[in-house]
Amino acid sequence: MSTWSTTLGRVAFINCDPLFHELDPSWNVLAAPPAWLTGHVLRRDCIVAPVPAADYAKHHDELVLLPDIGIGSEGEVGSVLLFGAQPIESMKTIALPSDSASSVALLKHLLKTQGLPMNYITTGPDYELMLGRADGALLIGDRALEVAKAFPDMVRLDLGQAWLDRHQLPMIFGVFVARKDTPLHLVQAAHQALLANLEGFENDSAKRHAVIEWSMTRSDLSFERLDQYYGEVFNRLNSHHVKGLKTFLREACELDDEPEFAW
């Protein structure tokens, strides 16, 4: 028990706000970019955290998945976008962000299945810098939403919609994970706290309103756009969503093993 804290990881984007808004104060929250949270879980800095699904594939021998919760879309996600001044077919180089393994794996998978050769460079997630060095720029999270608002004509691909078009399945970008050696009762307690928050968001209009207003303080998006966004992205996973996750792990991440859930 002494080696385990009561800290939960939270992705430093708004896509998990329905789970973390006014979370029970008995839990500490560590906010970080998605790729950083993987390391925090592995180092026991936090019990549970949302991480890129591709990171779960990479570390599946050390991690287990939590059921019911994640970050996904069935169609347009609005926050995982490829930008560029020319059609994808004319692009030769795409700049990739360093903070989301799932989006990178997904883009490479989609272009490969379309037979489009591409050179990739990795940069910081800065729109102008990326397009100064490449024909296309992949952005995720709040940055993608905000750049799309400022430059809507530069959006070339919504990766959530492209995945649905290709596989007729939802795309699960993020999964909640714990180390395999984490005491199960702690994982279940964290899961219950997050799920209770999500249920409030889903069923209580006042709670939904409060979550959107909280998200507004951490982005420059309007109430209306965020209300729409929380219809594009979802945090509750069912068996259909898990099928999409398994397909992504197999097809894009080349994970041959069956994903392992904590229970």
N, C-alpha and C positions, 0 to 999 in steps of 0.2 A: 504493500500500500504506500509506503513512504516514497517510492520512486515515481508514483503517478500523481499528477496534479489534478485540479478540477478545471483545467483550461480546455476550451474548445477553439479550434481554428475557424476563422471566418475569412472567406475570400474578400479581398479589398475592392470588390465591385458590388453593384446594387442587386445583382441577380439572386442573392441569397437573403435579401432583406426580409422577405416574409417569414423566414425561419429564425432570424436573429433579432428582430425588432422587440425591444423590451424583454429580452430573455431573462428568465429567472436569475436574479443577482447572485445566487449561490454558485453560478458558473462564471469563470473568467473567460474573456474572449480575446484571442490573438488574431488581429487582422493582418493579412499579408497577401501578396500576389499568389495566384493559383499554384504556380510551380514551386514557390517557396514553401507552401504549406506541406507539400510532400515530404520535404526534408524535416520540417518541424514534427510531423507525425513519427517519422522513422527515428528521430532523436528523443522521442517522448516529451517534447515540449508541449504537446497537446494530446488529449485522449482521442479525439475525433476531429476530422476536418474534411471539407470538400476539396478534392484535388482533380486535376485533369484525368479523364478516363484513361488516356494513354499512359499516364504515370502509374496508374494501377496496373496496367499490363506490364510495365517495366519492372515493377516491384511486387508482382502478385505472389511471389514466394514468401513475402514478409507481411503482406496486408490482407485484410478481409473487407468485404463490402458491407455496408449497412443497407437493409431493405427499406423500401418505401420512399426514400428521399434522394434527390439528386438535382441536376440542372440539365434541362432538356428542352427540346422544341419538336413540334410535328409540323414542319413547314418553316415559314420565315421565322428566324430567331431575332433578327434586327440588331444583334450585338456581336455577330461574327461575320465580318464583311470583307470582301476583297475590293479595294479601290484602285482606280487607274484611269488614265486619260484616253485609253484605247481599248478595243475589245480584247478579251483574254486570248483569243486565237492569234493576235498580233504581238502579244507580250513575249519577251525573251528572258526577263529576269523579274522575280518577285521578292520583295523584302518581307521577311518573316519576323514577328515579334519574339522576344526571348521568354515570354511569360505565359505561354499556353501550349503545352505539348499536344493536346487533343485537336485544337484548331489547325495546327501545323500538319499533323498526321492526316487529318480529314482533307485538307486542301490538296496535299500530295496524292492522296488516294483518288480524289475526284479527277484531278488532271491526268493522272496515269490511266485511269479507266477510260478517259476520253481520248487517249493517245496524243496528248499534248506535251511535248518535251519542254522542260523549263529549267532554268538555272535559279538557284535560291541563295539569298544572303540573309544573315541574321543580324538584326539591328535592335536598338531600343525602340519602343513603340511610339515613335514621333512621326506623325503623318507627313509633314513637309520634308523631314530628313529622309524618310523612307522613299518617297517619290522623287527625291533628288538623286537617289542612287539606283533606283530600279523602275521598271515599267508599271509594276503593281505593288500594292501595300496591303498586307493582311493585318487587320486590327480587330481587337476583341473588347468586350465589356463596355464600360462607360465611354471609353475613347471612341469606339466604333459608333455608338449611338450619337455622340456629340459631333463627330466628323460628318456622319450621314446627314445630320440636321443642317450643318453648315454647307456641305457640298453634296447635295443629293444626286446630282448628275454624274458624280464620280464613282458611284456604287456600281460595280460590275457583277458581283455575285454575292448572294446570301447563302452561306454554306449550309444552313439548316434546310433551306428549301431545295438546294442542290442534292443533299443526301436523300431527302424524301423522294425527289424525282428519280433518283438512281435506284434506290432500294425499297421504296414504298414502305418505309419504316421511320419511326421517330429517331431523332439523333440525341444521344445522351452525351453532353459535353463534359459534365462534371459528376463525380460520384463521391459519396461520403465513405471514408475509410477509417480503419483503426489498425494498429499493429495486431498480429495474431496472438501475441502474448499479453495483450491488455486484458485485465480482469473483466469478464463478461458482464458482471453487474454494473460496472462503470460505463461500459459501452451502451448497455440497455438504458441506463438512466439518462445519458446524454441524448440518445435517440428519442426517448420519450419527451424530453424537454423541447427538442427541436420540432418534433411532430405535433406537440400540443400547440406550439406557436403557429405552425402551418395551418392546423385545423381552424384556429381563430381567424386567420387571414381568409380562409376559404368560406367561412360560414357567417362571419360578423362584418357587416358593411362598415361599421365604425372602425374596426380593427384594420380593414383594408385601406380605408381612408387615411388612418394614422401612419400606416406603413408607407404609402405613397408620399405623404407629406415629409416623412423622414428621408426617403430617397431623394426628394427634391432638394433637401439641404446639402446633399452630397453630389449633386449633378446640376447642370443648367437646363434640364429637361422640364417641360411643363407637366402639370398634373395629368392632362389628357394623354400626352405621349407615354407617360409612365403607366397609366391605367391600361393603355393599349399594350405596352410592353409586357405587363404581367399577364396578358393573355397569350402573348407569343412565346414566352419562356415559362416553364412550369417547374415546380420542385417536388411534386408527388409522382412517384413511379408506380406503375402497375405491371402486370405480366407482359403486356404489349410493349411497353417501354423497355423492359428488360430484354425482350427479344431484339429490339433495336440496338441496345447496348452490346449484347453478345455478338451481333453481326459486325458492329464497329470494331470490337476487340479482335475478332477473327480476321476480318477483311482488311482493315486499315492498320492494325497494330500487330498482326501476325501472331496472336496469342492462340496457341493450340490447346492449352488447358482450359477446362471449364471454370468460369469465374466462381470464386468461393465467397458465400455470404456468411455473416457472423452467426445467423440462425435462420 
